[in-house]
């Protein structure tokens, strides 16, 4: 079987999984804004077995008396969107997009139109400016290429330590500078939505070196973020006192939350191995959160390594991601690291992408007893981008 080039196969998979414009259907004409309909049809069956996993729940809920295999779950990530552009003046081209959430009624707001990336913007020789609901520069890089296949449960934001937070999709202003040779830069800012007067600012840079290796660097700063630990404590009938300590309270007492200023950065790369069909990608992410009352800092590092191989229409992807134990200055955060290993076998058949994914998550961290909180998961699915 003749090998397809890695770039050709990657383009085909990206079309199916990321719904690029290659197969989008044009509804209008130039006079009506060249409106396209695009989307992804994506359905999979998913199941987990583990030491503490419930027989009927594939979420993070645990049953300490169960050691069997969980029931399977059908997940429907099908979504659809509309996008277009129209010249407003000689120097201003208006672009717009409206995209639905996942069809699954238990997640992503039941597929509501506008739940995913929905924005309006302008573009020209000066670059591109978009305003609305969209991925942040940080999360866009985390999500692709460093969280697939199935590594997001560990490598995504605050998976274990509740340290920093890459705001997934948020109301924001994002600017893409014109390409400077092989260098692309974008910056964004917006309201954090998780605390009073909470805002964030971030940016990302991508550079293609030696016409092959792609280098990534991104950062994000956020202020006045409500930490998960504080929310959990409040739910349990506690509050945060003036010293930033969780204490029991009477029902009539005021409810406070732990509020932090956060900073995160990521550096990574993608590199094909010439004439082999193999490519490697890897990233390191560091995050820290400073309690605005006590000024104590919690920090945590994490990393992701992915190798993939393509031979014709058949692809194999092996990924590993892990977080380190939290480093807490005041020892208030004792979260341990976690890790995930995942193997995915997939194909490209007339633009359809069938795949099988299996993996294991050690939620207690490799330093813990290997039988604690260990989960084995499997997913079988089919995706098609149009």
N, C-alpha and C positions, 0 to 999 in steps of 0.2 A: 504493500500500500504506500503510495506516495505521500510524503509528509506535506501538510499545508504549513505555510509560514506561521510562526507564533502570532505575528501581528494580524494576519487574516483571520485566524481562529478567534483570537481575543476580540476582534471587532464583531464577529458573529455572535459570540456569547454576550458581549456588552449590549448588543442590539436586543437580544432576547430578554436579558435580565434587567437592563436599565432603561429600556424603552427609548432608545435614541430616535432621532427624527428620520432615519433611513427608511423605515417602513410606515411612517405616519401617513394618514389619509388627509388630503387637502380638501376642505369643504368650500372655501371661498375662492375668490379671484384676487388679483392685486388690488382691485378697488375696494374689496370688502375685508382686507387685512390678512389674506393668506392664512386663514384659520385651519389648523390641523387637529385631527383627533388622533391621539396616541394612547398607549397603555400597555399593561402586562396582564396576561391571563396566567395565574399562578396558584395551583392547588397542590397540597401535600398532606400526607398522613404522617403523624409524629407521635412517638411514644418514648417513655423513659422507664428504666428499671433502676433501683437504687436501694441502699440500706434503709433510708428513711422516707421513701417516696410513697405517696398515697396511691392505692389501686385505681382510683378514678380521677386523679388530678395530675395534670402534667405541668402545673405551675410550680412555684417554689414552696408551696405548702407541704408540710412534712407530717408523717405519721410514724412515730418512733417504734410502733409495734409491727410495722410492715416491712418485709424484706423481699416482696415479690415484684412482678413486672406490672407497671401501670397500664391502665387501659389506653388505647390509642385515641388520638384526637385529629380531626380533620381541620386543617387550617387553610383558609382561603384569603390569599393576599392579592387577589385580582383588583386592579384599580384602573382608572381611566382619566384622561386629562385633555384639555383644550389649550392650544397655544397659537400665537400668531404675532404678526408685526405689520406696521403700516407707517409710511412716511408722513410725518406731520409738517415738517418744513424741510428745506434743502439740507440742513445740518442735523436734524433731529429725527430719528427713527424710533417710534414707540413700539415696545415689545410688551407682551402680556401672556399670562398663563394661569389656568385654573385647573387644579388636580384634586381628585377624590382621595379619600383614605382607603384602607383595605376594606374589602367586602365583608369580612368577618365581623359579625355584629357584637362579638365579645371584645373587640379590640379596635383601635384606630377610629373611634367614634362611628362605628357602623358604616363606614364607607361614605360619609358625608362629603358632598362636593365642596372643595375649598379647604379640606382638612390637611392635605399635603401641600407641597410647594405651590403657592398662589400669590402672584405678585404682578406689578406693573413697573415698567422701567423705560429708559431711553438709552440708545447706543449710537455711537458715531466714531469719528477719528479719535475722540477723547477717551474712548473706552466704553464701559457699560455700567449704568447705575440702576439698581432694582430696589423696590420698596414693597414690603409685604411679608407674607409667611414663607420662609425659606430656610434651607439648611445653613448653619453657621460654617465659616471656613474650617474651623477645627473639626466639627463633627463630620463634615463631608469627607475629609481625609481619613478619619478614624473608620468610618463606615465602609469606604472603598478606597484603597484595596486591602486594608489591614484587618478587617473583621470577618471577611468571607474566607472559608466556609464555616459558619457556625461558631466563630470565636467571639462574637459580640457579647455573649453572656459574661465574659470575663474582661475583655479588652474595652468594652464600651464604658461610658462614664460611671464613676463611683460604684463599680460593680460590687466591691467588698468594703472598702474603707470609708465611703461617704466623704471623700476628700475634696475633689473639685468636680465641676459639672460642665460638660460641653452641652450647651443648649441645642437640642436636636432641631426642631423647627420652631421658629419664633417670629414675632413681628419685628422686622429689622430693616435696616438700610445697608445695602451691600454694594461695594464698588469694585469693578474689575478693571485694572489698568490695561492699556494697550500692551500687547506682547512686545517684549524687549529682547529680540533674538530668540533664544531658547528659554528665557525667563518669563514666567507668568506670576503676577502678584494680585491678590485681592484682599480687601479689608472690609469689616462690617461692625455695626454696633446696634444695640437694641435694648429694650426693657427685659429684665430677667424674668419677671412675673412670679417670683417665689418669695419676695420680701418687700417691705416698704422701701421705696426709692431705690430699688435694685436695678442695676444696669450692667451691661457687659460690653467688652470691646475685644476684637480679635482679628487675626489676619493669617494668611497662608502664602507660601511661595513654592513654586514648582520649577525645577531647572533640569533640562535634559542635557546631560554631559556625554561627550563622545558619541553622539547620535544614537545612544542605546540606553544608558543608565539614567533613570529618572530619580531625582533627589527631591524629598519633601521636607518642609519645615513649616510649623504652624504654632500659634500660641493663642491663649485666651485669658483675659482677666475679667473677673466679675466681683461686684461688691454687694453687700447686704443680702447674701443668700441664706435662706433658712435651711439648716442642716437636717438630714433625716433623723439623726439621733434625738434632736429636740422634739420633732414631731412625734416620734415613737414614745418619748417620755410623757408628753402631754396626753397622748391617747391612753397611757397607763395611769393617769391621775397624778402626774408630776409636773413641775415647772422648773425653769432656770432662774436661780436667784441672782442677786446683784453681783456675785462673784463668778457667775458662769457655771455654777454647780447644779446638777439635777437634784431636786429635793421633793419629798411628798408634799402635797398641798390639799387643803380642804376644797370641796366642790365650789365654794363661793370665792375662792382666791382668783386673782388674775392669772391668765395663761400667757406664758412667754415661750419663746423658742430660741434655740441656739442660732446665732446669726454669724456668718463668716464672710471674709473677703477671700476670693480664690484666685489662683494662678495656675495655669497648665501650659505645658509645651510638648511638642512631639517632633522628633526627627526620624526620617526613614528613607528607604530607597526601594526601587524596583529595578531588577537587572536580569535580562535574558542571557542565557549561556549559548553563545553562537552555534548554530547548526546542530543543536541537540533537541530542540523542542521544549527545553527546560527553562524555567524562569524562577527567580527567587525574589521575595519581597520581605522586608523586615522593618520594624519600627520600635522605638523606645518612647514611652510617654511618662511624664512626671507631673504630678499634681500636688498642690498644697492648699490648705485652708487655715486661715488665721481667725481665731475667735475674736470678735471685735471688742469684747468686754475684757477677757483675760489676756489677750495678745498671745496666747499659746498657739503654736503651729503644729498641725498634723500633716504628714506628707506620705506619699506612696508612689512607687514606681511600677510600671508595667511594661510588658513587651510582647511583640507578636512576630512570629516567623512563619512564612508560608512558602511552600514549593509546589509548582505545578508543572505538568508534562502533557504535551499534546502530540498525538500521532494521528494524522488525518482528522476525522471528526470526533475522536475519542479523547477525553481529557481526564486527568487524575490530579487531585489537589489535596495536599496534606498540610494541615496547619496546627500550630501550637501557640497558645497565649497564656500568660501568667501574670499575676500581680504579686508584688512583694508584701511582706508584713507592714502594717502601718507604723511609721515612726512618729510617736506622739510625745511632745515636750512635757506635757503634764500627766502623761500616762492615762489620760481619760479615754483614749481610743485604743482598744486591745484587739482590733480586727486582725485576723491572720490572712495571709495571701491565699489565692486560689488559682487553679489552672484548668485548662481545657485542651484536649487533643482531638482533632477531627479529621476524618478522611472522606473525601467526596469523589465519586466516579460519575462522570456526566458525558453527554454526547450532544452533537448538533445535527439534527435530522430535519432538513427542510425548514430551518429557522426555529424548530421546536427544540427545547433543551430538557430531556428527561435526566433525572439524577437520583443517586442514592447516597445518603450521608450517614455515617456512624461516628460516634465519638464518646468520650468520657470526660466528665467534669469532676475534679476533686475539690469540692467547695471548702474543705477544711484546710487546704494547703498541703503541699508535699511533706512538710515537716510534721504533720499530724499523723495519727493512726490512719493507715490507708483505707480502713473500712469505714471511717467516719464520713458521713455526708457525701458518699461517692455515688455518682449517677452515670449510667450508661444510656445514651440516647441514640435514636435512629430516625431518619426522615427519608421518605420516598416521595418524589414530586415531579411535576411537569410544568414548565414555564414556556410562554410564548410572548414575544414582544411585537407590537404592531404600531 
